[in-house]
Amino acid sequence: MKQLPKQRPVKDEKDEQIDMQAKVHSLEYVIPATQILTIMCLIKGNPAWKGSLSLLFFGIAFDLLYKHKQYEEKPYHQAGIFFLLVGIVLLVWFGFTE
């Protein structure tokens, strides 16, 4: 019996919009969870709060940089770079301390 070649589904515009909306919705839940994790680490005295807080700054930075790409407004780019640098500093600080 001869097997038919597997058909690869073709992604259309609707699939791309669904994927994009899924990412947006997932980030809407990840950001508050990261904030809660940061607060829990601070309360418990766990130094992981620095790494967790850096993730929040990365999220803000990527959001602003995406807006800069869409609107081509310089303040979005400047603020995005600032928050990205803050996130990197926090992550490096977390990496080199306890």
C-alpha positions as CSV (number, residue, x, y, z in Angstrom):
1,M,0.0,0.0,0.0
2,K,1.4,3.3,-1.0
3,Q,1.5,6.1,1.6
4,L,0.5,9.6,0.6
5,P,3.0,12.3,1.5
6,K,2.0,14.3,4.6
7,Q,0.4,17.5,3.7
8,R,1.8,20.5,5.5
9,P,-0.8,23.0,6.6
10,V,-0.4,26.4,5.1
11,K,-0.5,29.2,7.6
12,D,-2.7,32.0,6.5
13,E,-3.3,35.5,7.8
14,K,-5.9,34.3,10.3
15,D,-3.4,31.8,11.8
16,E,-0.8,34.5,12.2
17,Q,-3.3,36.8,13.9
18,I,-4.2,34.0,16.3
19,D,-0.6,33.3,17.1
20,M,0.1,36.9,17.8
21,Q,-3.0,37.3,20.0
22,A,-2.0,34.1,21.9
23,K,1.4,35.6,22.6
24,V,-0.2,38.8,23.8
25,H,-2.6,37.0,26.1
26,S,0.1,34.8,27.5
27,L,2.3,37.9,28.4
28,E,-0.7,39.4,30.1
29,Y,-0.6,36.5,32.6
30,V,3.2,36.2,32.8
31,I,3.8,39.8,33.8
32,P,1.6,39.7,37.0
33,A,3.0,36.2,37.8
34,T,6.5,37.7,37.6
35,Q,5.5,40.6,39.8
36,I,4.1,38.2,42.4
37,L,7.3,36.1,42.3
38,T,9.4,39.3,42.7
39,I,7.4,40.3,45.8
40,M,7.5,36.8,47.3
41,C,11.3,36.7,46.8
42,L,11.7,40.1,48.5
43,I,9.5,39.0,51.5
44,K,11.5,35.8,51.9
45,G,14.8,37.5,51.5
46,N,15.7,35.5,48.4
47,P,18.1,37.3,46.1
48,A,16.2,35.9,43.0
49,W,14.1,39.1,43.2
50,K,16.8,40.8,41.1
51,G,16.5,38.3,38.3
52,S,12.7,38.3,38.4
53,L,12.6,42.1,38.4
54,S,14.9,42.1,35.4
55,L,12.3,40.1,33.5
56,L,9.8,42.8,34.1
57,F,12.1,45.4,32.7
58,F,12.8,43.3,29.7
59,G,9.1,43.0,29.1
60,I,8.6,46.7,29.3
61,A,11.6,47.3,27.0
62,F,10.4,44.9,24.3
63,D,6.9,46.4,24.5
64,L,8.3,49.9,23.9
65,L,10.7,48.8,21.2
66,Y,7.8,47.1,19.4
67,K,5.8,50.3,19.6
68,H,8.8,52.2,18.3
69,K,8.9,49.9,15.3
70,Q,5.2,50.4,14.6
71,Y,4.9,54.1,15.3
72,E,8.5,55.2,14.5
73,E,8.5,57.6,17.4
74,K,11.9,58.3,19.0
75,P,10.7,58.4,22.7
76,Y,9.6,54.8,22.5
77,H,13.0,53.8,21.3
78,Q,14.8,55.8,24.0
79,A,12.6,54.5,26.8
80,G,12.9,51.0,25.4
81,I,16.7,51.1,25.4
82,F,16.7,52.6,28.9
83,F,14.5,49.8,30.3
84,L,16.5,47.2,28.4
85,L,19.7,48.5,30.0
86,V,18.1,48.4,33.5
87,G,17.0,44.8,32.9
88,I,20.5,43.8,31.7
89,V,22.1,45.5,34.8
90,L,19.7,43.7,37.2
91,L,20.3,40.4,35.4
92,V,24.1,40.8,35.6
93,W,23.9,41.9,39.2
94,F,21.8,38.8,40.0
95,G,24.3,36.6,38.1
96,F,27.3,37.9,40.1
97,T,25.8,38.0,43.6
98,E,24.6,35.2,45.8
